[in-house]
Amino acid sequence: MIASNEVLKTRRTKKDDSLPDYKIFETNEFINCLESLPRKDKSKIEKKLTHFVYPQLKKEPHYGINIKKLHGYNPGTWRYRIGNYRIFYIIEKQIINIISIDHRKDAYK
């Protein structure tokens, strides 16, 4: 049983190494929304973006504990949860377009 788990890990590693990283682009709407956040929230979110969110999205934007695909959106839209805020993005080939950030109470209206 242990050997089969190690094989799976090896396959995933080889697959991950062969795939190029995704490129991340921030839209003007996202930048404006980020600038309009309260100062303490903005600084926390910027730190999370640079240290956790962007590195994870560059490697695998489809899977993660804070990632969810939204139903009923065209084009397909994904969300990343950061505390009380939600970041919304679209994946096109190897490009991620970050389109918005909203407080969770306003995010899905």
SULKACOR-V422863 format. One record per backbone hydrogen bond with DSSP energy under -1.0 kcal/mol. NH is the residue of the N-H (numbers start at 1). CO is the residue of the C=O. If there is no record, write none. Layout:
nh:NH co:CO
nh:NH co:CO
This chain:
nh:5 co:1
nh:6 co:2
nh:7 co:3
nh:8 co:4
nh:9 co:5
nh:10 co:6
nh:11 co:7
nh:12 co:8
nh:13 co:9
nh:14 co:10
nh:15 co:11
nh:16 co:12
nh:17 co:13
nh:18 co:14
nh:19 co:15
nh:22 co:58
nh:23 co:94
nh:25 co:96
nh:27 co:98
nh:31 co:27
nh:32 co:28
nh:33 co:29
nh:34 co:30
nh:35 co:31
nh:36 co:32
nh:42 co:38
nh:43 co:39
nh:44 co:40
nh:45 co:41
nh:46 co:42
nh:47 co:43
nh:48 co:44
nh:49 co:45
nh:50 co:46
nh:51 co:47
nh:52 co:48
nh:53 co:48
nh:54 co:49
nh:56 co:52
nh:57 co:53
nh:58 co:54
nh:59 co:55
nh:60 co:56
nh:67 co:64
nh:68 co:79
nh:70 co:77
nh:78 co:89
nh:79 co:68
nh:80 co:87
nh:81 co:66
nh:82 co:85
nh:85 co:82
nh:86 co:102
nh:87 co:80
nh:88 co:100
nh:89 co:78
nh:90 co:97
nh:92 co:95
nh:95 co:92
nh:96 co:23
nh:97 co:90
nh:98 co:25
nh:99 co:88
nh:100 co:88
nh:102 co:86
nh:104 co:84
nh:106 co:103
nh:107 co:103
